[in-house]
């Protein structure tokens, strides 16, 4: 008997895959590097007040 020749244009059959495992839980936020009773240091880039200049800008 002659072996069946597959058409080269046909894709190879995909072997059965095992079921996927449970996905890992998302990574949570890391704990801050300070003690709970320690006051956070204010960020100068987030200062809500307008900038204060030392002198006049009239020149």
Legacy VTK file of the C-alpha trace (Angstrom):
# vtk DataFile Version 3.0
C-alpha trace
ASCII
DATASET POLYDATA
POINTS 59 float
0.000 0.000 0.000
1.095 3.479 -0.741
1.509 5.970 2.108
-0.839 8.923 1.950
0.993 12.018 0.739
-0.285 15.170 2.399
-0.881 18.249 0.319
1.966 20.715 1.112
-0.552 23.570 1.120
-2.529 22.013 3.947
-1.441 23.073 7.466
-0.171 20.382 9.776
-2.758 19.180 12.271
-2.283 20.686 15.712
-1.798 18.047 18.414
-4.192 18.255 21.361
-2.980 20.670 24.036
-3.440 20.225 27.780
-5.917 22.639 29.361
-4.339 25.953 30.403
-3.451 26.311 34.055
-5.003 28.972 36.269
-3.607 32.432 35.504
-1.411 34.057 38.120
-3.079 36.761 40.207
-2.149 40.336 39.276
0.773 41.892 41.101
-0.441 44.248 43.833
0.966 47.597 44.828
4.129 47.313 46.921
3.981 48.476 50.496
5.317 52.011 51.040
8.825 52.308 52.450
7.722 54.040 55.636
6.166 53.150 58.942
2.371 53.490 59.317
2.692 56.340 61.846
5.295 58.213 59.797
4.085 61.334 57.963
4.620 61.168 54.211
7.104 63.644 52.751
5.308 66.117 50.476
6.320 66.017 46.848
7.528 69.456 45.671
6.272 68.680 42.161
2.713 68.403 43.522
2.669 71.740 45.369
-0.888 73.164 45.088
0.278 76.742 45.832
1.405 79.063 43.019
5.153 79.688 42.775
6.502 82.474 44.957
9.198 84.657 43.440
11.868 86.404 45.508
11.761 89.722 43.694
9.756 91.575 41.140
9.947 90.591 37.509
9.711 94.186 36.186
13.391 94.267 35.352
LINES 1 60
59 0 1 2 3 4 5 6 7 8 9 10 11 12 13 14 15 16 17 18 19 20 21 22 23 24 25 26 27 28 29 30 31 32 33 34 35 36 37 38 39 40 41 42 43 44 45 46 47 48 49 50 51 52 53 54 55 56 57 58
